Amino acid sequence: MGEPMCRNLARKSGRSVVAWDARRDPLERLVADGVTAAGSLAEVSERCEFVFLSLPGEAEIREVVKGLRGNTVVDCSTAPVALARELSERFEFADAPVARTRQAAIDGTLSIMVGASDALFARIEPLLRCMASDVTHCGPPGAGQAVKLLNNMVLAETVMALAEALAVAKASGAVDPKVLFETLTKGSADSFALRNHGMKALLPERHPEKAFPVTYMAKDVGYALDLARSARLELAGAGTAYALLKETEKLGLGDAYHTALIEAVRKRRAP
């Protein structure tokens, strides 16, 4: 996601953009769009007022921010709410996790949920709109992450429900799976997840790699569960979805699209 986001920032912001990545290939492609490839993270910190992060998770974020000094940090990763609040005490900071697909990142039509002060949001909103068609100020630091994590938690639980329905239809032979899903789109079980994750991935049994993988969804649901526990809540549905995602990882499908969770559903057997 970071590469196309950076490209849109360079093309639309009218500002000089300096980028660094542990991998050289993305940087070499971005240079063609006017991005300056930095030789190190320290160089980015020295040359830039705003530093945007797009990283896999908490461990990588903690490692990267060690190299930042006096920058305004805008974290577009999906990470724990507690980490966002912690970093807001060390930096001028906004959490700005992104939603939608890689194609949306390419097209500049992401949805970005922002946790930041009013003053900082006003400064970064024009930059975020270079990458997104929807930018929502959700509240103070941590609020953007909370919305993103709960979004993904709801999505994971919905995909789990669809996977269970499909598994029952196939195992029982009671109804043609295609008829099932097409009919669900006409009733109260209709949803974005059904029309996209259900019809395009679960039904055709298509769980490609290099999409949003099982490991990433498990991470996000795990962070959502951490947030719930901090509020002294135990979430049965999210807990089951998390367990199924971890079981899917153990099946060797961690890099597959997160709809591969259906394989773990099939492995569970009634007594």
C-alpha positions, 0 to 999 in steps of 0.5 A: 500500500505504501508505494502507491500512496507515496506515488499519489502524494508526490504527484498531487501534493506539490511538495518534495517527497523523500522516501525510504524502504528496506527494499530497493525495488519500490524506491526505484519505481517511485523515482520515476514519479519524482520521489527522492530515494533516501539512503537511510531513515535518518536522511528522511528524518533530517529532510522532512517535516512530515514523516508518513509511515506505512508498516506491517505492525507494532514491532516495525513502527517501534523500530522505525520511530527510534530513528526519528527526531523532531518530525511530525509523524503520520502513521498510516499503518494499522496498529494498537490504540495504546501505541498511538496514544504513546507516540502522541506523547513523544511526537506531534502525531496522527494515527491515520490507518487506511482502508479499502484495497490496493487498487484504491491505493493506486487510484487515490481513493482510500478511506483514511480514519484519523486520530489527531488534534484539530490543529494537526488534522487541519494541516495534514488533511490536504496531504491525506486527500492526495491519497484518499477520497474519504478522510474522516477525523475520528477524534484525538490520537488513537481514535483513527486506530480504534475505528480501523481495528473495529472495522476489520473486526466486524469484517473478519466476523462477517467473513467467518459467518459467510465461510460457515454458511458456505461450508454448511451448504457444501458439506450438507448438499442442502443447497447449491452454494451459488444459489445460497450467496446470490439469494443472500444478496437479496435479503437482510444478510446482504453486505459489502463483504458478501458481494466482495469477499463472499462472491469473489473469493469464498464462492470460487475458492480463490484466496490469492497471495499478495492480497490482504493476508490471513496474518494481517487480519489476525494481527488486526483482530488481535489488536481489537481484542486487546482494546476490548480487554483494556475496556474489560470486555470479552468478545465471543465472536471476535475471539472465535474469528481470531482463533480460526485465523490462527488455525488457518495460519497453522494450515500453512495459509498465512500468506493467503487472502484472509478468506482462506479462513474457510479451510479452518472452518472445514477442519472443525468437526462436530462431536 
